[in-house]
Amino acid sequence: MRVKCVICDKIEKLDNELPLAKKLRNRPIHTYMCEPCKDRIEVKTQARQATGKFRKHHTEETEDEYI
């Protein structure tokens, strides 16, 4: 399976039997990032977290007492 990185537009080949290939094939909303782009984002995220000003914008779900 040929995949294209969403950041750098680099085309790579994945084995069809890999779980990532199956996920991309069955759910088109998932995107692919090559390892260098993934590593670059990870380094920048860790640097942001180290500053202490990093905040997650996800709201915490409260448990419903009736469920």
SVG drawing of the C-alpha trace seen along z (x, -y; Angstrom):
<svg xmlns="http://www.w3.org/2000/svg" viewBox="-30 -29 43 38">
<polyline fill="none" stroke="black" stroke-width="0.4" points="0.0,0.0 1.3,-3.4 0.8,-6.2 1.6,-9.9 2.7,-11.9 0.3,-14.7 3.1,-17.1 5.9,-16.7 4.0,-14.9 6.6,-12.1 5.3,-8.8 6.2,-5.6 5.2,-2.0 3.6,0.0 3.0,3.7 -0.7,4.5 -0.9,6.7 0.3,4.1 -2.3,2.8 -1.6,-0.8 -2.3,0.1 -5.6,1.7 -6.6,-1.3 -5.8,-3.7 -7.7,-1.6 -10.8,-1.1 -11.1,-4.5 -10.1,-7.3 -10.3,-10.0 -7.0,-8.6 -3.9,-10.2 -0.3,-9.0 2.8,-10.8 6.3,-9.6 8.8,-8.9 10.9,-12.0 7.7,-14.2 6.4,-12.3 9.7,-12.6 9.9,-16.4 6.4,-16.9 7.2,-14.8 10.4,-16.8 8.5,-20.1 5.7,-18.9 8.1,-17.7 9.8,-21.1 6.4,-22.9 5.5,-20.6 8.9,-21.4 8.1,-25.2 5.2,-24.6 2.8,-26.6 1.5,-23.5 -2.3,-23.0 -4.5,-20.3 -7.7,-21.8 -9.7,-18.6 -12.5,-18.9 -12.6,-16.2 -15.7,-14.1 -17.7,-13.9 -19.2,-10.6 -23.0,-10.4 -24.4,-9.1 -27.2,-7.3 -24.9,-5.2"/>
</svg>
